[in-house]
Amino acid sequence: MKFQLVQYAKLNARQQESYNFQKVSGVLADYGFTTIRLSDDWQSADFIAQHIDGQQFLKVQLKGRCTLAKKYMGKDLHICFHDQGAWYLAPHDELLEWAQQNTNITNTESWNTAGLYSFPCLSAALKRRLESYRLGGAEPSVPPEARATESGVQGGA
């Protein structure tokens, strides 16, 4: 069997969401989270992220880019999206409050008509605001003896 990388741009919207879910799930694993994908938006969440401490449960809305929406307000949601090689996972309402104070989103046709705003790209100010919610750069916590080698898998059970 020969594996071929997929071209993200050639995937349909549902396939892109599945792809993004798998990618961010791997990143979140490095931070001690397991993910549970929801079949339909439960309380506006696409998935739940559960931390290994048993205390943190995040309801997450997965987006193709930074998106804020009126329908997500007051629902204790996190918005998760990918931008230029980095994943971000931020509390929706906190980010919305910042955007309302520091951008023009509430004066846009998109916000006033559709009730949402999607940032085509992240401004320098928005990137600074999101820096504490940026995921990535963490080394996986898999010990070297448990990693696969050319001769097989070491440290098996």
Protein Blocks (a to p, Z undefined) as FASTA:
>chain_A
ZZddddfklpcfklmmmmmmmmmmmmmmmnopacdddfbdgehiabdcddfklmaccddd
ddfbdcddfklgonlpacdddeehiacdddfklmmmmmmmmmcklmpfklmmnopacdfb
acfklmmmmmmmpgehiacfbdfklpccfkbcehiZZ
